[in-house]
């Protein structure tokens, strides 16, 4: 089987690695070409895939199952705490259990200044792993794909090549690739704004191991995050119709200055897009779209989703063939699961947007989580819910069911009553009465 993968980011590299893994299990011979014109070993925007770069550690465990072990130089920080900044105050959430750990990475080789001593790019590492397994890397851009029983692709130099399977893994931030033979429509996208801040070792020390999430009372800004990465902090904003000065306005907010200080300086910036809906269709005869080019998890854990979709697509292609019928049986169930899970995610983020602007609703959440931090991990239900929302470590459906748990609702209701009627501290009103012991 001859396979062409369009895009050398995590989705493309994962597909190639899994394809070789499954082919070895069957004793089959395959050839895989990855078409990727960018050099991920370059610093700043030329080598960057424009992403906040947070990965739940269970994704690293899944990578290890096929012999991919992330080197320590690529991991920039290990996250053990989240701070959620709302109109009612700041909510600190500790890692609820060992399985919920998160690490931060750079997708490219870091910002321009200062250059790293050794390669630190996640994408470069994964692509190198794919090449070591037998991939032929071709630094050529693809212009169009022709889907059919004999799939073909056309490069920017108008060369036409035939393959048994073409895998679209180019994401949503590059030039759009024309797909012929099926009515392929790329995913809908939402805008982001990102920058990297350089900080001295002393200044970064207070941020190490903690992600800060800001939910400001701004109708156009859904949330902003500060992600530590050794001597840098990656800042990501997600919103609707973000203005050109959205980053500078965000950095000037008092609560952000309180974390970064006034001496912080931006090294580079970009305005990427993220996929917020599935592509249609996701597959055809001799064609499949994976990662952001196909279907992705809403807002969070794009790298983990790239692994899941690429693994399922590779398993289907190698074990059952690259036909449309094969992808219906082996790939569509996972895609349908992700799409359905995202519906729960939209509800949860819509509710977050509501209490983002109403301190009367956010304050009971703060009081409940503060109480939970004194409890054993198994009783930190709301803390686990918030952690899963902003790290992507749990399915949205599971988080939705957690939010409906009578014990979570009971605690929140008691906190709301205490805050409204008593106006006093949770511990003095509720814990002393034993009403939080359910």
N, C-alpha and C positions, 0 to 999 in steps of 0.2 A: 504494500500500500504506500502510495506517495501522498504526503500530506503537506499542505502549505498553511502556515500560521501567519496571519497578518497582525503584527504587533508583538513587540518583545517585552512588554511589561509583565507583571505577575501572572495575569491570566494566560498569556501566550506561553510563558516559561513553564507554568504549572501543567498546561495541557501537554506540552512536549515531554516533560519528565514522566507524567503518568502514562502517556502513550507508550513510551519505551518500557516502562515498568510492566504494563499489561502485556505488551508484545513478548517480552522475555518469558512471562508466565506461560504463554501459549506456544513458545518456540517459533514465533513469527518474525519475519524480517520486514522492517518498515524504514522509510526515509522521511525525515521531517526538515523542511526549510522554514526558518523564521525570517520574515521580512521586517526589518526595523532600521530605519535610516538614522535614528538618534544614537548618540553615544552616551550611555548612562554613567560612564566614568568621568564625564565632564562635570564641572561645578556649575552651580546656579541654574538658570532657566534652560540652557541648551541640553542639560542632561537630566532635568527634573521632570517628574510625572505629576507634579502639583497636587499634593495630598498631605493631610495633617500627619499621617504616618503613625497611627496607633494600631497595635496588633494584640489581640488577646493571646495569652500564652498557649491556650489549647490549640491554636492554629499552628504554633511552632511544634507542638507534639504531633500533629497530623503530618507536618512536613517531614518530621523525623522518621515516620513510618516508611518513607521511600528513600531514606538516606540523605535528606537535606537537613543539615544542622547549621543554624544561623551563627556565624562567628561573633565573638564578643565585640569586635570593633564596629560591627554594623548596628548593634543595639546601643542606642544613645542614652536611654534612661529606662529605669524600671519604675513603673507607676504603682504606688501603694495607697494613694489618697486622691480624692477629688474634692474641690471646693466649689460650691454652687452659689454664685452671687446673684441675689434677687433684690427686689425693692424692699422686702421685709428684713433683709440682712444677709449674712453669709452662712451657708449650711456646709459643714464639713462631713464628708462621708469616707470612712476608712474601707479598705478592701474587705469585703464580707467573708471571703474564704480564699484558700490557696488557689483554687481552680479559676478564680476570677481575675488573676493577675494580668497586667497589661504592660507592654513595652513600647517605646517610641523609636522610630527609625527615620532616616532620610531616604526619600525615593531616589534622588539624584546623589551626586557626590558632595552634597553640602553647599552652602553659600559660597560666594567668591572669595571672601576674606575671613580668616586666613585659610589657605588651602590645607586640606587634611594631609597628614603624613602618610596614611594608608587609605586605600579605597574604603568608603563607608556606605556606598549606595546599595540599598536593598535590591533595586531592580537590576543593577549590574551583577550582583552576586547571583541572583536567581537565573539570569540569562547565562552566566558562565557555567552554572550547574547544568543547564540544559545542553550547552555546547559540549560539556565533558561527557554527556551521555550519548552523543552522536548527532546533535542538531547541526545543520549547516546554516550559519548566520549570514544573511544577505542584507547588506546596507543599502537597500533600494526601497523607495516608496512605491506603493501600489495605488493605481488610479481606479481600477474597476474590477469587479468579480462577476463572472458569468456562471450562474447556478444551473445545474442540469446533471444528467447522468455522466457527462464528461466535463466536470467543472474546469473553468479556465480563469486565469487572472491576467490583467494587463498592467504593466508597470508604467511609471512616469516616462520611461524612454520608449514606450509603445511596444515593448517585448510582450509576446503572448506565450504563456506556459500552461500546460495541462497537468492536472492533479486528480487523484481519486477523491480527495476531501480538501476543502478550503475552510479554515477556521478563522472567523473574524474576532480578533481580540485587541482591536485598536483603540478601544475606549471612546470617549466623547469629546476629547480636547484637541484632537488633531484634525487635519483636513478630512472632510467627509468622503468616504469611498463609495462610489456608485455600484449598486448591486443590481444586476440584470437577471431576468428569469423568474424572479419572485418579487412580490410587491413589498420589499423590505423597507420599513420605516424605522429610523434610529430612535432611541429613547428620548423622551422629553427631558429637558435639563433645567437646573436652577443655578443661579450665579453665586459665586463665592469671591472673597477677596482674601489674599494671604500675603504674609510678609515674614521675614526672619529677622530677629533682633539679636544682636551680639551683646553679651554681657560678660563682665569680668568674673573670675572664679568666685570672688567674695559675694558679688551681687546675685549670682545664680544659685548660691548655696541654699537660700531660703525657698527657692522654687523647686529644687531637686526632688524628684519622686512624687510630685503633686501636679495634677492638671487643674487649671482654673477654668470654670465655665461661667460666662456672664449672660444673664437673661435681662437685658435692660428694657426699660419702657420705651421702646422704639418700634413703631408699627412696621418698619421695613426690615428690621434686624431680628432674625429668629434667635440666634445665639452667637456668641464669640467664645473662642477657646485660646488658652495659653498652654502650650505643650513643651515641657523642658526637653532639651537635647544637648546635654553637656554644656558647652559654652554658649548655646543658642536657645532661644525660645521661638517656636513656630506659632504664629498667630493666624487663626482662621476665622473668618466671618461668613455666616450663611444667612441669606435674606432675600427679599424681593426688591428688585430695582435698586441695588446698592449703588450709591453715588460714587463718583471718582474720589471724593475726599472721605469716604466711609472709614478707611483705615486710620487716617489722621484724626478724625473725630473720635473714633473708638479709643485710640491711644491717649487721647487727652482727657478721657473720663477719669474722675478722681479715684474710683475704685480700681481702675487699671493702673494708673500712675502709682497707686499704693502698693501694687505688686511688682511693677517693673522699675519704678523710680523715674526721675526726670532725666537721667543721663543715658538712657537706653537709645540706641541708634539702629535704624533699619538698614539691612545689608541688601536685600533684594525683595521684590514684590511681584505678584502675578494675580490674575483674575480667572481662575479656572471655572469650569462647569462640572456639575455632578449630575448623574442620571437619577431621575425621580420616577421613571415609569419604565416598563419593559419595552424592548424593541418588538416589532411585529412584521413577519413571523420570526421565530427564533431559530428555525432550521428549515432545510429543504433537501432535495436530493444532492448529496455531495457537499453540503454546506451546513455550518452551525455557528451561532454567535454565542460567545462566552464572556463572562465578566461584565464590565459596564456596557459593552457592545450588545449584550443580550438582556440579562435581567440581574439586578443587583439589590442588595439590602438597602432599605431607605436610610440615608444619611450616615450609617455607621458600618464599620467592619467590612469595607470594600475589598480588602486583601483576603480576608477569610472567605468572602463570597466568591472571589476569583478562584480560590482553591476548590471550593465545592462545585461550582459549575464546570470548571475545567476537568475536574476528576470525573464527574458524571458523563460529560461529553466524550472524554477519552475512553472510558470504560465501554460506553455504547459503541463507539466507532471500532474499537479493536475486537471486542467480543461478538458484536452483532452486525458490524458493517456500517458504512456511511450513508445508508439510504434514509429517506425521510421516514419510512415506517419504523426503522430501527430507533430513530431519535424520538418518535412518538412514544415508544415503549420504554426506552431507557433514559431519556433526558427530560421529556416534558413533565413527568411527575415532580421532579425537583423544582423545575421552574414554576409550576403551579403552586407548589408549597411556599416558595419565596414570595410570589405575588400575593397569595392569601395572607401570609404573615405580615406583609407590608401594610395591609389594611388595618391590622391592629396597631401597627406603628403610627399610622396617620392619626388614629384616634388618640393615642397616648401623647403625641407631640401637639395635637390640637388642644388637649387639656393642659399641657404644659404652658402653651401660649396664653391660656386663660389666666392661670394663677401667676404667670409672669408679670401681668399688669395689675394684679389685685393682691396687695399685701395681706388682706384679711383671709385669703385662701392659702397663701404661701406660708404664713406664720405657723399654722397648725402642723404643716409638714416639717418645718424646722424644729419645732418642739418635740415632735414624735421621733425624729431621727436622733436628736440629742439624747433623748431617753434611751433609744435603742443602742447607742454606742456604749452604754454601760451594761448591756445584756450579752448573753452568749451569742455566737454567730447565728445559731439556728433561729433566734428570735428577732433578728434584724431584718424583718421582712420589707419594710419600706426602704431601708438602706440598700438592700439587694435590688429592689425595683429601680431606684434612682441610678445605682451603679450600672445595672444592665442597660438602662436607657441610653446612657452617655458613653458606654464603652463598646456596646455591641456584643457583650459576652453571653447574652441569652436571647432566645427567639422572642419577638414582640408578643406572640400569642401567650407564651409563658408569663411574660411580664404583665400582660393585660389580666390574666387570671389571678396573678398575685395582687393586682390592684383591687380586684373584686373580693379578695379574701375578707371574710367578716371580721377577722382580728385586726387587719389593717384599717378597715373602715371604722371599727370600734375605737381604736386609738385616735384616729384623726377626728372623729366626732367629739370625743372627750376633750381633745386639745382645743377644738373650735369653741366648745361651750366654756372651757376655762378662760380662753382668750377673750371671748365676748362678754361673759358675765362677771368674771372675777378680775380679769386684767392682771393676773398674777402669774408667777413662774410655775411651770408645769409641775416641778417636783413638790412645791409647797401645796399645790391644790389637789393633784391627782395621785401622785405616788403615795402620799401620806394616807389617802383614803383607800388605797389598794385597788383603785379602779383600772390600773394599767397591768394588772397581774393575769388577765385572761390569756 
